[in-house]
Amino acid sequence: KAGVTQTPRYLIKTRGQQVTLSCSPISGHRSVSWYQQTPGQGLQFLFEYFSETQRNKGNFPGRFSGRQFSNSRSEMNVSTLELGDSALYLCASSWGVGTDTQYFGPGTRLTVL
Amino acid sequence: KNEVEQSPQNLTAQEGEFITINCSYSVGISALHWLQQHPGGGIVSLFMLSSGKKKHGRLIATINIQEKHSSLHITASHPRDSAVYICAVVSNTGNQFYFGTGTSLTVIP
């Protein structure tokens, strides 16, 4: 069974631009969560989607948004990029919400210049 | 304010040693996860606990809900266990995830 895939793996953007990251969950998984990891803040929860609905949201500004499609694939978007948005963005999929084992993708490394 | 605290932050052990990593949390939880992250970023979920104890190979995870504390033990440590170990909890209000800052483990041959 294929694992969680994320595209692109690496991305360089400049301040003010916007970016869209994609996550394809393991087949059959209906929950996708997104996380940001930085050296200073560690791992932080962005949001979780289940069956195309956002179930939970972390403490991030409205510039961070996401969506989930009917095939469970998910995208997250960051608008008006800031230098501090440089991070590793990870998605994870699971059967259910929150209390199921999460399977992580390899991440997208975003650098904002 | 950190909802999840891990200790120690860094740990160096000789191959074969018994290792314990601790996690304390301050919120009510529905589940606790132990994650392993190798250099390069890949994260693997080791355990998900809501009570008691789980064992997988040389790894053992325990949780005490009343004490709000969990431990991850590695028996007969090996250099391939070198990684960052992260404790994460799912709050029982709103299903929020909170992460510890991680424990960096180095096992020396």
gemmi code that builds the backbone of each chain (N, CA, C; Angstrom):
import gemmi

chains = {
    "A": [
        ("LYS", (0.864, -1.182, 0.000), (0.000, 0.000, 0.000), (0.899, 1.231, 0.000)),
        ("ALA", (0.646, 2.160, -0.892), (1.467, 3.362, -0.972), (1.275, 4.209, 0.276)),
        ("GLY", (2.365, 4.901, 0.670), (2.297, 5.756, 1.840), (1.724, 7.107, 1.499)),
        ("VAL", (1.836, 8.013, 2.466), (1.383, 9.386, 2.270), (2.384, 10.111, 1.379)),
        ("THR", (1.893, 10.771, 0.369), (2.779, 11.519, -0.516), (2.473, 13.001, -0.434)),
        ("GLN", (3.535, 13.795, -0.538), (3.395, 15.240, -0.498), (4.153, 15.830, -1.685)),
        ("THR", (3.531, 16.811, -2.297), (4.193, 17.512, -3.390), (3.977, 19.013, -3.254)),
        ("PRO", (4.957, 19.835, -3.634), (6.308, 19.397, -3.997), (7.111, 19.063, -2.738)),
        ("ARG", (8.288, 18.526, -2.883), (9.115, 18.228, -1.708), (9.892, 19.466, -1.254)),
        ("TYR", (10.249, 20.287, -2.194), (10.994, 21.509, -1.865), (10.411, 22.667, -2.656)),
        ("LEU", (10.417, 23.826, -2.033), (9.803, 24.994, -2.653), (10.502, 26.249, -2.145)),
        ("ILE", (10.816, 27.137, -3.069), (11.380, 28.437, -2.689), (10.456, 29.523, -3.209)),
        ("LYS", (10.047, 30.399, -2.320), (9.148, 31.503, -2.676), (9.726, 32.798, -2.103)),
        ("THR", (9.164, 33.906, -2.544), (9.569, 35.198, -1.981), (8.419, 35.775, -1.155)),
        ("ARG", (8.779, 36.669, -0.285), (7.782, 37.309, 0.589), (6.641, 37.897, -0.232)),
        ("GLY", (5.432, 37.722, 0.257), (4.270, 38.283, -0.415), (3.597, 37.319, -1.376)),
        ("GLN", (4.328, 36.301, -1.815), (3.723, 35.329, -2.715), (2.803, 34.404, -1.951)),
        ("GLN", (2.093, 33.565, -2.684), (1.287, 32.540, -2.044), (1.771, 31.167, -2.515)),
        ("VAL", (1.415, 30.145, -1.746), (1.883, 28.800, -2.067), (0.777, 27.795, -1.766)),
        ("THR", (0.730, 26.749, -2.572), (-0.219, 25.653, -2.337), (0.557, 24.349, -2.251)),
        ("LEU", (0.327, 23.625, -1.173), (0.985, 22.334, -0.962), (-0.068, 21.243, -1.042)),
        ("SER", (0.348, 20.073, -1.529), (-0.605, 18.993, -1.735), (-0.227, 17.754, -0.929)),
        ("CYS", (-1.237, 17.031, -0.502), (-1.031, 15.817, 0.290), (-2.009, 14.746, -0.195)),
        ("SER", (-1.474, 13.586, -0.538), (-2.321, 12.447, -0.899), (-2.222, 11.408, 0.200)),
        ("PRO", (-3.330, 11.111, 0.871), (-3.290, 10.184, 2.009), (-3.194, 8.734, 1.546)),
        ("ILE", (-2.963, 7.867, 2.512), (-3.005, 6.430, 2.246), (-4.421, 6.075, 1.801)),
        ("SER", (-4.511, 5.176, 0.830), (-5.810, 4.796, 0.300), (-6.728, 4.298, 1.416)),
        ("GLY", (-7.940, 4.857, 1.461), (-8.895, 4.458, 2.483), (-8.924, 5.372, 3.698)),
        ("HIS", (-7.850, 6.129, 3.903), (-7.825, 7.076, 5.024), (-8.684, 8.291, 4.679)),
        ("ARG", (-9.489, 8.714, 5.658), (-10.377, 9.844, 5.405), (-9.974, 11.102, 6.166)),
        ("SER", (-8.999, 10.960, 7.045), (-8.551, 12.111, 7.832), (-7.165, 12.543, 7.390)),
        ("VAL", (-7.009, 13.843, 7.186), (-5.701, 14.419, 6.863), (-5.445, 15.588, 7.799)),
        ("SER", (-4.278, 15.561, 8.418), (-3.866, 16.654, 9.298), (-2.619, 17.312, 8.733)),
        ("TRP", (-2.488, 18.595, 9.013), (-1.316, 19.350, 8.558), (-0.580, 19.912, 9.769)),
        ("TYR", (0.758, 19.914, 9.671), (1.602, 20.400, 10.753), (2.718, 21.253, 10.169)),
        ("GLN", (3.150, 22.223, 10.981), (4.315, 23.030, 10.627), (5.425, 22.698, 11.607)),
        ("GLN", (6.637, 22.522, 11.097), (7.774, 22.265, 11.972), (8.882, 23.266, 11.683)),
        ("THR", (9.275, 24.004, 12.707), (10.388, 24.948, 12.612), (11.368, 24.671, 13.735)),
        ("PRO", (12.633, 25.058, 13.549), (13.618, 24.840, 14.622), (13.236, 25.552, 15.917)),
        ("GLY", (12.611, 26.706, 15.796), (12.298, 27.478, 16.994), (11.044, 27.032, 17.716)),
        ("GLN", (10.022, 26.686, 16.980), (8.714, 26.352, 17.575), (8.432, 24.861, 17.610)),
        ("GLY", (9.252, 24.060, 16.952), (8.984, 22.634, 16.903), (7.780, 22.341, 16.029)),
        ("LEU", (7.104, 21.247, 16.360), (5.913, 20.839, 15.612), (4.697, 21.580, 16.133)),
        ("GLN", (3.902, 22.104, 15.208), (2.657, 22.769, 15.604), (1.540, 22.297, 14.674)),
        ("PHE", (0.395, 22.122, 15.264), (-0.778, 21.636, 14.544), (-1.415, 22.785, 13.771)),
        ("LEU", (-1.666, 22.543, 12.483), (-2.316, 23.555, 11.651), (-3.815, 23.315, 11.569)),
        ("PHE", (-4.213, 22.208, 10.976), (-5.628, 21.855, 10.893), (-5.785, 20.384, 10.534)),
        ("GLU", (-7.019, 19.924, 10.716), (-7.371, 18.540, 10.424), (-8.654, 18.523, 9.615)),
        ("TYR", (-8.673, 17.682, 8.580), (-9.843, 17.513, 7.746), (-10.308, 16.068, 7.802)),
        ("PHE", (-11.600, 15.920, 7.782), (-12.203, 14.586, 7.752), (-13.424, 14.667, 6.841)),
        ("SER", (-13.452, 13.817, 5.844), (-14.573, 13.808, 4.897), (-14.911, 15.210, 4.404)),
        ("GLU", (-13.896, 15.918, 3.945), (-14.011, 17.236, 3.298), (-14.376, 18.361, 4.260)),
        ("THR", (-14.448, 18.073, 5.553), (-14.813, 19.104, 6.535), (-13.633, 19.376, 7.463)),
        ("GLN", (-13.371, 20.639, 7.725), (-12.330, 20.976, 8.691), (-12.858, 20.688, 10.081)),
        ("ARG", (-12.193, 19.780, 10.801), (-12.665, 19.374, 12.108), (-12.004, 20.171, 13.232)),
        ("ASN", (-10.742, 20.485, 13.038), (-9.999, 21.209, 14.070), (-9.030, 22.169, 13.408)),
        ("LYS", (-8.715, 23.232, 14.152), (-7.781, 24.213, 13.617), (-6.851, 24.649, 14.733)),
        ("GLY", (-5.576, 24.758, 14.419), (-4.612, 25.246, 15.392), (-4.586, 26.756, 15.413)),
        ("ASN", (-3.637, 27.287, 16.160), (-3.560, 28.722, 16.388), (-2.679, 29.391, 15.340)),
        ("PHE", (-3.145, 29.447, 14.119), (-2.417, 30.080, 13.023), (-3.297, 31.163, 12.409)),
        ("PRO", (-2.668, 32.184, 11.813), (-3.462, 33.260, 11.210), (-4.249, 32.775, 9.997)),
        ("GLY", (-5.196, 33.593, 9.588), (-6.071, 33.238, 8.484), (-5.366, 33.082, 7.152)),
        ("ARG", (-4.082, 33.503, 7.089), (-3.323, 33.309, 5.839), (-3.126, 31.819, 5.533)),
        ("PHE", (-3.274, 31.011, 6.561), (-3.128, 29.568, 6.399), (-4.521, 28.962, 6.226)),
        ("SER", (-4.723, 28.291, 5.130), (-6.021, 27.671, 4.886), (-5.817, 26.321, 4.229)),
        ("GLY", (-6.862, 25.560, 4.199), (-6.754, 24.250, 3.576), (-8.091, 23.794, 3.071)),
        ("ARG", (-8.056, 22.646, 2.404), (-9.299, 22.015, 1.979), (-9.019, 20.545, 1.720)),
        ("GLN", (-10.098, 19.790, 1.669), (-9.983, 18.374, 1.370), (-10.993, 18.041, 0.289)),
        ("PHE", (-10.579, 17.210, -0.626), (-11.426, 16.840, -1.749), (-12.147, 15.512, -1.468)),
        ("SER", (-13.062, 15.171, -2.344), (-13.879, 13.976, -2.122), (-13.041, 12.698, -2.144)),
        ("ASN", (-11.869, 12.740, -2.757), (-11.000, 11.553, -2.761), (-10.021, 11.576, -1.586)),
        ("SER", (-10.259, 12.461, -0.629), (-9.478, 12.629, 0.605), (-8.153, 13.359, 0.402)),
        ("ARG", (-7.755, 13.606, -0.822), (-6.563, 14.423, -1.033), (-6.786, 15.798, -0.430)),
        ("SER", (-5.704, 16.386, 0.064), (-5.847, 17.675, 0.740), (-4.810, 18.649, 0.208)),
        ("GLU", (-5.162, 19.903, 0.254), (-4.240, 20.982, -0.075), (-4.237, 21.979, 1.063)),
        ("MET", (-3.071, 22.585, 1.277), (-3.040, 23.741, 2.166), (-2.443, 24.914, 1.412)),
        ("ASN", (-2.926, 26.072, 1.729), (-2.514, 27.286, 1.049), (-2.017, 28.304, 2.080)),
        ("VAL", (-0.941, 28.953, 1.740), (-0.460, 30.053, 2.576), (-0.377, 31.280, 1.683)),
        ("SER", (-1.095, 32.313, 2.057), (-1.078, 33.538, 1.255), (-0.152, 34.565, 1.912)),
        ("THR", (0.255, 35.544, 1.127), (1.100, 36.638, 1.604), (2.228, 36.102, 2.492)),
        ("LEU", (3.080, 35.322, 1.891), (4.135, 34.640, 2.636), (5.037, 35.608, 3.384)),
        ("GLU", (5.421, 35.167, 4.590), (6.365, 35.922, 5.420), (7.607, 35.047, 5.616)),
        ("LEU", (8.722, 35.707, 5.980), (9.957, 34.960, 6.195), (9.761, 33.851, 7.226)),
        ("GLY", (8.960, 34.143, 8.237), (8.733, 33.183, 9.313), (7.923, 31.963, 8.907)),
        ("ASP", (7.409, 31.964, 7.691), (6.660, 30.792, 7.208), (7.597, 29.715, 6.684)),
        ("SER", (8.890, 30.019, 6.602), (9.860, 29.008, 6.192), (9.829, 27.874, 7.203)),
        ("ALA", (9.581, 26.677, 6.713), (9.378, 25.554, 7.618), (9.251, 24.272, 6.821)),
        ("LEU", (9.223, 23.180, 7.560), (8.860, 21.887, 6.984), (7.369, 21.698, 7.251)),
        ("TYR", (6.601, 21.488, 6.213), (5.157, 21.273, 6.345), (4.876, 19.794, 6.134)),
        ("LEU", (4.301, 19.209, 7.154), (4.039, 17.771, 7.156), (2.546, 17.520, 7.127)),
        ("CYS", (2.150, 16.526, 6.382), (0.774, 16.074, 6.511), (0.778, 14.627, 6.985)),
        ("ALA", (-0.302, 14.246, 7.600), (-0.452, 12.889, 8.110), (-1.873, 12.437, 7.847)),
        ("SER", (-2.029, 11.160, 7.543), (-3.376, 10.647, 7.331), (-3.680, 9.546, 8.336)),
        ("SER", (-4.971, 9.350, 8.566), (-5.407, 8.288, 9.472), (-6.818, 7.873, 9.084)),
        ("TRP", (-7.273, 6.757, 9.654), (-8.634, 6.302, 9.377), (-9.648, 7.301, 9.935)),
        ("GLY", (-9.444, 7.661, 11.197), (-10.400, 8.516, 11.866), (-9.756, 9.793, 12.342)),
        ("VAL", (-10.423, 10.438, 13.282), (-9.999, 11.757, 13.730), (-9.245, 11.665, 15.044)),
        ("GLY", (-8.074, 12.256, 15.105), (-7.374, 12.494, 16.373), (-6.824, 11.279, 17.084)),
        ("THR", (-7.663, 10.326, 17.388), (-7.215, 9.234, 18.245), (-6.816, 7.994, 17.477)),
        ("ASP", (-6.611, 8.110, 16.186), (-6.094, 6.999, 15.399), (-4.612, 7.199, 15.107)),
        ("THR", (-3.919, 6.109, 14.839), (-2.508, 6.198, 14.464), (-2.373, 7.042, 13.213)),
        ("GLN", (-1.412, 7.966, 13.244), (-1.192, 8.859, 12.118), (-0.004, 8.365, 11.291)),
        ("TYR", (-0.136, 8.477, 9.997), (0.930, 8.096, 9.069), (1.383, 9.367, 8.364)),
        ("PHE", (2.667, 9.667, 8.553), (3.184, 10.944, 8.082), (3.776, 10.843, 6.685)),
        ("GLY", (3.612, 11.923, 5.935), (4.300, 12.067, 4.671), (5.712, 12.590, 4.896)),
        ("PRO", (6.508, 12.685, 3.827), (7.905, 13.123, 3.955), (8.060, 14.622, 4.180)),
        ("GLY", (6.996, 15.374, 3.942), (7.060, 16.812, 4.171), (7.409, 17.609, 2.933)),
        ("THR", (7.036, 18.876, 2.975), (7.434, 19.861, 1.971), (8.275, 20.909, 2.684)),
        ("ARG", (9.493, 21.092, 2.196), (10.384, 22.108, 2.787), (10.170, 23.412, 2.050)),
        ("LEU", (9.566, 24.394, 2.732), (9.292, 25.703, 2.144), (10.315, 26.711, 2.650)),
        ("THR", (10.949, 27.386, 1.724), (11.873, 28.468, 2.061), (11.317, 29.757, 1.488)),
        ("VAL", (11.160, 30.753, 2.348), (10.666, 32.061, 1.921), (11.824, 33.054, 1.979)),
        ("LEU", (12.119, 33.666, 0.841), (13.245, 34.614, 0.772), (12.762, 36.062, 0.755)),
    ],
    "B": [
        ("LYS", (3.434, 29.082, 27.624), (2.996, 27.897, 28.397), (3.010, 26.684, 27.488)),
        ("ASN", (3.766, 25.649, 27.897), (3.806, 24.426, 27.122), (2.848, 23.401, 27.712)),
        ("GLU", (1.941, 22.946, 26.887), (0.997, 21.932, 27.344), (1.684, 20.585, 27.521)),
        ("VAL", (2.792, 20.374, 26.813), (3.523, 19.106, 26.862), (4.999, 19.384, 27.145)),
        ("GLU", (5.518, 18.732, 28.161), (6.925, 18.871, 28.519), (7.606, 17.521, 28.410)),
        ("GLN", (8.764, 17.507, 27.777), (9.531, 16.271, 27.661), (10.864, 16.412, 28.369)),
        ("SER", (11.347, 15.301, 28.867), (12.690, 15.276, 29.444), (13.309, 13.902, 29.234)),
        ("PRO", (14.635, 13.839, 29.059), (15.511, 14.987, 28.882), (15.392, 15.561, 27.470)),
        ("GLN", (16.001, 16.704, 27.226), (16.013, 17.271, 25.875), (17.000, 16.544, 24.991)),
        ("ASN", (18.126, 16.174, 25.590), (19.161, 15.447, 24.862), (19.609, 14.262, 25.691)),
        ("LEU", (19.945, 13.185, 25.015), (20.330, 11.963, 25.708), (21.353, 11.217, 24.861)),
        ("THR", (22.474, 10.875, 25.485), (23.487, 10.060, 24.817), (23.641, 8.772, 25.609)),
        ("ALA", (23.597, 7.651, 24.922), (23.670, 6.357, 25.588), (24.644, 5.452, 24.843)),
        ("GLN", (25.181, 4.504, 25.576), (26.009, 3.470, 24.969), (25.087, 2.367, 24.437)),
        ("GLU", (25.491, 1.764, 23.355), (24.718, 0.669, 22.790), (24.432, -0.382, 23.867)),
        ("GLY", (23.197, -0.835, 23.924), (22.806, -1.851, 24.891), (22.144, -1.295, 26.138)),
        ("GLU", (22.278, 0.012, 26.367), (21.680, 0.598, 27.571), (20.156, 0.660, 27.481)),
        ("PHE", (19.538, 0.716, 28.658), (18.088, 0.900, 28.787), (17.827, 2.408, 28.852)),
        ("ILE", (16.898, 2.867, 28.032), (16.648, 4.301, 27.904), (15.216, 4.616, 28.298)),
        ("THR", (15.038, 5.731, 28.989), (13.699, 6.217, 29.333), (13.570, 7.673, 28.940)),
        ("ILE", (12.497, 7.988, 28.249), (12.154, 9.368, 27.896), (10.798, 9.653, 28.529)),
        ("ASN", (10.698, 10.811, 29.168), (9.493, 11.153, 29.910), (8.696, 12.270, 29.248)),
        ("CYS", (7.386, 12.215, 29.446), (6.479, 13.211, 28.877), (5.413, 13.531, 29.918)),
        ("SER", (5.282, 14.808, 30.245), (4.226, 15.261, 31.144), (3.351, 16.259, 30.410)),
        ("TYR", (2.058, 16.234, 30.685), (1.149, 17.125, 29.976), (0.170, 17.742, 30.967)),
        ("SER", (-0.407, 18.863, 30.564), (-1.227, 19.625, 31.510), (-2.699, 19.693, 31.118)),
        ("VAL", (-3.040, 19.125, 29.962), (-4.428, 19.192, 29.500), (-5.076, 17.822, 29.614)),
        ("GLY", (-6.409, 17.811, 29.621), (-7.109, 16.539, 29.542), (-6.958, 15.985, 28.138)),
        ("ILE", (-6.724, 14.684, 28.043), (-6.427, 14.133, 26.729), (-7.349, 12.969, 26.393)),
        ("SER", (-7.483, 12.742, 25.096), (-8.162, 11.540, 24.619), (-7.146, 10.517, 24.120)),
        ("ALA", (-5.943, 10.968, 23.796), (-4.896, 10.048, 23.348), (-3.539, 10.714, 23.444)),
        ("LEU", (-2.511, 9.883, 23.525), (-1.129, 10.371, 23.521), (-0.371, 9.571, 22.466)),
        ("HIS", (0.426, 10.272, 21.682), (1.217, 9.637, 20.635), (2.705, 9.788, 20.950)),
        ("TRP", (3.462, 8.748, 20.656), (4.924, 8.846, 20.618), (5.360, 8.733, 19.157)),
        ("LEU", (6.171, 9.717, 18.746), (6.636, 9.798, 17.369), (8.146, 9.723, 17.337)),
        ("GLN", (8.677, 9.203, 16.222), (10.124, 9.136, 16.032), (10.455, 9.889, 14.745)),
        ("GLN", (11.440, 10.784, 14.831), (11.847, 11.548, 13.655), (13.342, 11.387, 13.434)),
        ("HIS", (13.673, 10.833, 12.264), (15.077, 10.656, 11.909), (15.582, 11.895, 11.184)),
        ("PRO", (16.922, 12.087, 11.156), (17.481, 13.193, 10.371), (16.948, 13.139, 8.945)),
        ("GLY", (16.592, 14.298, 8.404), (15.954, 14.311, 7.086), (14.469, 14.553, 7.193)),
        ("GLY", (13.903, 14.402, 8.381), (12.542, 14.854, 8.620), (11.460, 13.810, 8.739)),
        ("GLY", (11.655, 12.597, 8.208), (10.575, 11.625, 8.209), (10.105, 11.274, 9.612)),
        ("ILE", (8.801, 11.294, 9.825), (8.234, 10.991, 11.136), (7.471, 9.685, 11.070)),
        ("VAL", (7.712, 8.853, 12.082), (7.017, 7.574, 12.189), (6.269, 7.565, 13.508)),
        ("SER", (5.026, 7.134, 13.469), (4.256, 6.995, 14.699), (4.636, 5.674, 15.353)),
        ("LEU", (5.100, 5.746, 16.608), (5.516, 4.535, 17.318), (4.350, 3.923, 18.098)),
        ("PHE", (3.675, 4.777, 18.854), (2.580, 4.297, 19.700), (1.488, 5.346, 19.772)),
        ("MET", (0.269, 4.862, 19.961), (-0.827, 5.714, 20.372), (-1.442, 5.062, 21.609)),
        ("LEU", (-1.544, 5.840, 22.678), (-2.005, 5.307, 23.963), (-3.155, 6.128, 24.485)),
        ("SER", (-4.103, 5.452, 25.107), (-5.098, 6.173, 25.889), (-5.117, 5.663, 27.326)),
        ("SER", (-4.483, 4.516, 27.554), (-4.355, 3.979, 28.909), (-3.320, 2.869, 28.903)),
        ("GLY", (-2.775, 2.566, 30.088), (-1.965, 1.375, 30.263), (-0.606, 1.396, 29.598)),
        ("LYS", (-0.329, 0.348, 28.863), (1.018, 0.071, 28.386), (0.938, -0.623, 27.037)),
        ("LYS", (1.892, -0.280, 26.159), (1.994, -0.989, 24.882), (3.448, -1.351, 24.635)),
        ("LYS", (3.665, -2.454, 23.939), (5.025, -2.918, 23.647), (5.111, -3.283, 22.177)),
        ("HIS", (6.216, -2.861, 21.572), (6.470, -3.237, 20.181), (7.965, -3.462, 20.039)),
        ("GLY", (8.347, -4.720, 19.964), (9.767, -5.043, 19.880), (10.489, -4.588, 21.129)),
        ("ARG", (11.515, -3.772, 20.954), (12.304, -3.275, 22.100), (11.725, -1.997, 22.707)),
        ("LEU", (10.624, -1.539, 22.178), (10.020, -0.289, 22.644), (8.808, -0.577, 23.521)),
        ("ILE", (8.729, 0.168, 24.622), (7.597, 0.057, 25.544), (7.131, 1.463, 25.859)),
        ("ALA", (5.823, 1.672, 25.799), (5.257, 2.973, 26.167), (4.224, 2.759, 27.256)),
        ("THR", (4.273, 3.630, 28.253), (3.304, 3.569, 29.349), (2.665, 4.925, 29.524)),
        ("ILE", (1.468, 4.925, 30.093), (0.792, 6.184, 30.386), (0.053, 6.053, 31.706)),
        ("ASN", (0.129, 7.109, 32.514), (-0.614, 7.203, 33.760), (-1.520, 8.420, 33.634)),
        ("ILE", (-2.792, 8.164, 33.379), (-3.739, 9.254, 33.117), (-3.898, 10.150, 34.348)),
        ("GLN", (-3.941, 9.545, 35.536), (-4.121, 10.338, 36.763), (-2.939, 11.272, 36.998)),
        ("GLU", (-1.729, 10.758, 36.721), (-0.521, 11.560, 36.918), (-0.242, 12.475, 35.730)),
        ("LYS", (-0.937, 12.300, 34.615), (-0.701, 13.043, 33.376), (0.761, 12.881, 32.944)),
        ("HIS", (1.163, 11.639, 32.824), (2.558, 11.340, 32.539), (2.655, 10.083, 31.673)),
        ("SER", (3.613, 10.115, 30.753), (3.888, 8.954, 29.920), (5.391, 8.767, 29.815)),
        ("SER", (5.791, 7.533, 29.641), (7.209, 7.229, 29.433), (7.369, 6.344, 28.205)),
        ("LEU", (8.467, 6.562, 27.520), (8.870, 5.693, 26.417), (10.184, 5.039, 26.825)),
        ("HIS", (10.206, 3.722, 26.810), (11.409, 2.976, 27.168), (11.945, 2.262, 25.939)),
        ("ILE", (13.271, 2.251, 25.827), (13.935, 1.476, 24.789), (14.875, 0.504, 25.485)),
        ("THR", (14.645, -0.774, 25.290), (15.529, -1.768, 25.890), (16.619, -2.124, 24.872)),
        ("ALA", (17.808, -2.468, 25.384), (18.925, -2.879, 24.519), (19.094, -1.916, 23.352)),
        ("SER", (19.345, -0.645, 23.684), (19.409, 0.395, 22.654), (20.481, 0.082, 21.608)),
        ("HIS", (20.234, 0.598, 20.401), (21.074, 0.331, 19.241), (21.310, 1.651, 18.522)),
        ("PRO", (22.458, 1.803, 17.839), (22.694, 3.066, 17.119), (21.572, 3.463, 16.170)),
        ("ARG", (20.850, 2.489, 15.605), (19.758, 2.858, 14.695), (18.574, 3.490, 15.435)),
        ("ASP", (18.585, 3.437, 16.769), (17.542, 4.117, 17.559), (17.811, 5.613, 17.657)),
        ("SER", (18.977, 6.065, 17.201), (19.313, 7.483, 17.256), (18.318, 8.274, 16.416)),
        ("ALA", (17.633, 9.178, 17.061), (16.558, 9.942, 16.412), (16.043, 10.948, 17.425)),
        ("VAL", (15.092, 11.757, 16.997), (14.361, 12.625, 17.926), (13.025, 11.954, 18.233)),
        ("TYR", (12.706, 11.863, 19.501), (11.455, 11.248, 19.945), (10.533, 12.349, 20.464)),
        ("ILE", (9.331, 12.380, 19.920), (8.391, 13.466, 20.201), (7.126, 12.894, 20.824)),
        ("CYS", (6.705, 13.534, 21.891), (5.451, 13.182, 22.549), (4.380, 14.173, 22.073)),
        ("ALA", (3.214, 13.663, 21.731), (2.117, 14.525, 21.294), (0.837, 14.071, 21.976)),
        ("VAL", (0.017, 15.031, 22.391), (-1.258, 14.675, 23.004), (-2.402, 15.275, 22.198)),
        ("VAL", (-3.528, 14.575, 22.246), (-4.751, 15.061, 21.621), (-5.678, 15.479, 22.755)),
        ("SER", (-6.015, 16.751, 22.827), (-6.850, 17.220, 23.924), (-8.259, 16.659, 23.792)),
        ("ASN", (-8.909, 16.457, 24.927), (-10.265, 15.933, 24.877), (-11.307, 17.039, 24.731)),
        ("THR", (-10.835, 18.273, 24.550), (-11.729, 19.368, 24.191), (-11.257, 19.920, 22.849)),
        ("GLY", (-11.975, 19.656, 21.822), (-11.642, 20.216, 20.522), (-10.635, 19.421, 19.710)),
        ("ASN", (-10.164, 18.268, 20.247), (-9.235, 17.429, 19.484), (-8.014, 18.183, 18.991)),
        ("GLN", (-7.490, 19.109, 19.795), (-6.274, 19.828, 19.433), (-5.055, 18.952, 19.704)),
        ("PHE", (-4.071, 19.055, 18.807), (-2.802, 18.374, 19.012), (-1.818, 19.327, 19.668)),
        ("TYR", (-1.122, 18.853, 20.691), (-0.038, 19.601, 21.313), (1.202, 18.716, 21.328)),
        ("PHE", (2.341, 19.329, 20.995), (3.573, 18.561, 20.863), (4.604, 18.976, 21.896)),
        ("GLY", (5.377, 17.993, 22.365), (6.569, 18.303, 23.136), (7.662, 18.752, 22.188)),
        ("THR", (8.735, 19.279, 22.767), (9.833, 19.800, 21.953), (10.788, 18.710, 21.487)),
        ("GLY", (10.561, 17.490, 21.953), (11.367, 16.385, 21.459), (12.564, 16.066, 22.327)),
        ("THR", (12.971, 14.823, 22.295), (14.185, 14.355, 22.961), (15.114, 13.812, 21.890)),
        ("SER", (16.298, 14.402, 21.790), (17.271, 13.955, 20.803), (18.130, 12.857, 21.406)),
        ("LEU", (18.013, 11.657, 20.870), (18.736, 10.493, 21.388), (19.869, 10.117, 20.442)),
        ("THR", (21.042, 9.946, 21.005), (22.194, 9.430, 20.258), (22.680, 8.181, 20.964)),
        ("VAL", (22.731, 7.089, 20.239), (23.243, 5.837, 20.797), (24.593, 5.548, 20.156)),
        ("ILE", (25.600, 5.451, 21.006), (26.989, 5.269, 20.535), (27.346, 3.792, 20.530)),
        ("PRO", (27.953, 3.331, 19.431), (28.315, 1.897, 19.362), (29.353, 1.539, 20.412)),
    ],
}
model = gemmi.Model(1)
for chain_id, residues in chains.items():
    chain = gemmi.Chain(chain_id)
    for i, (resn, *xyz) in enumerate(residues, 1):
        res = gemmi.Residue()
        res.name, res.seqid = resn, gemmi.SeqId(i, " ")
        for name, pos in zip(("N", "CA", "C"), xyz):
            atom = gemmi.Atom()
            atom.name, atom.element = name, gemmi.Element(name[0])
            atom.pos, atom.b_iso = gemmi.Position(*pos), 0.0
            res.add_atom(atom)
        chain.add_residue(res)
    model.add_chain(chain)
structure = gemmi.Structure()
structure.add_model(model)
structure.setup_entities()
